[in-house]
Amino acid sequence: QVQLVESGGDLVQPGGSLKLSCACSGFTIGNYAMSWYRQAPGKERELVAAKSAAGYSTNYADFVKGRFTISRNNVKNTVYLQMNSLKPEDTAVYYCSARLPSGLYWGQGTQVTVSS
């Protein structure tokens, strides 16, 4: 059974940092493209960062370039999103996703709130 479980969301002040984790089971993350998305209240879900299956290609949304880093630990079967220099507009629920042959899978999301 495919499962993705995000954690690490919190309330943080502007300029602060957070590291989100996405623990995966039921598949091997090293074989598939993994992504982080976010959805703010009243807005559509948007892509934040993505890493290809082989890990050689990484893409970031313009609004997080230079601030966020996607990575993965294939031994722990976990994907991470390091977020630095956080801004109030980064406030959203962050979701991990995996594109498998059987479809696109999502975690339940983790809330990130950036506020003073």
C-alpha positions in Angstrom: 0.0 0.0 0.0 1.4 3.4 -1.1 1.6 5.9 1.7 3.2 9.4 2.0 3.3 11.0 5.4 4.4 14.6 5.7 5.7 16.2 8.9 7.6 19.2 10.1 5.1 22.0 9.5 4.9 24.7 12.2 4.4 28.4 13.0 7.6 30.3 12.2 8.6 34.0 12.1 9.4 35.7 8.8 13.0 35.0 7.9 13.0 31.7 9.7 13.6 28.1 8.5 11.8 24.8 8.5 12.5 21.4 7.2 9.6 19.3 6.0 9.8 15.5 5.7 7.8 13.0 3.7 8.2 9.5 4.8 7.1 7.0 2.1 6.2 3.4 2.1 4.9 0.9 -0.4 7.3 2.0 -3.1 11.0 2.9 -3.5 11.4 6.7 -3.9 14.6 6.4 -5.8 12.8 4.9 -8.7 10.2 7.7 -9.2 9.9 11.5 -9.5 9.1 13.1 -6.2 7.6 16.6 -5.7 6.4 19.1 -3.1 3.3 21.2 -3.7 1.5 23.8 -1.6 -2.0 25.2 -1.3 -2.8 28.4 0.4 -6.4 29.3 1.5 -8.5 30.2 -1.5 -5.8 29.4 -4.0 -5.0 26.4 -6.3 -2.4 23.9 -5.4 0.9 24.8 -7.0 4.2 23.1 -7.6 7.0 24.1 -5.3 9.9 21.7 -6.2 10.4 18.5 -8.0 13.2 16.0 -8.3 13.5 13.4 -11.1 13.6 9.7 -10.6 17.3 9.5 -11.1 17.8 12.6 -9.0 19.8 14.4 -11.7 17.1 16.9 -12.5 15.7 19.3 -10.0 13.1 22.0 -10.7 11.9 24.9 -8.5 9.1 27.4 -8.8 10.4 30.9 -9.3 9.0 32.1 -6.0 11.2 29.6 -4.0 14.4 29.6 -6.0 17.4 30.2 -3.8 15.4 29.7 -0.6 14.1 26.1 -0.8 15.9 22.8 -1.4 14.4 19.4 -2.2 16.4 16.4 -1.3 15.9 12.7 -0.5 17.4 9.9 1.5 16.9 6.7 -0.4 17.9 4.6 2.6 15.2 6.2 4.8 12.8 6.4 1.8 12.1 9.9 2.8 11.9 13.2 0.8 12.7 16.6 2.4 12.1 20.2 1.7 14.4 22.6 3.4 12.9 26.0 3.5 14.9 29.1 4.4 14.2 32.8 4.5 10.5 32.1 4.9 8.0 34.8 4.0 4.4 35.3 5.1 3.3 34.4 1.5 4.8 31.0 2.0 2.0 30.2 4.4 0.1 27.1 3.1 -0.5 23.4 3.5 2.5 21.6 1.9 2.0 18.3 0.2 4.4 15.6 -0.9 3.6 13.7 -4.1 4.9 10.7 -6.0 4.2 9.9 -9.6 4.0 6.1 -9.9 2.9 4.0 -12.9 -0.4 3.4 -11.1 -1.0 7.1 -10.7 -0.2 10.3 -8.7 -0.2 9.8 -5.0 -0.5 12.5 -2.3 0.2 12.8 1.4 -2.2 14.4 3.9 -0.3 17.7 4.0 1.5 19.6 6.7 0.6 23.2 7.7 3.3 25.9 7.4 2.4 29.3 8.9 4.8 32.2 8.5 3.8 35.1 10.8 5.2 37.4 13.4 
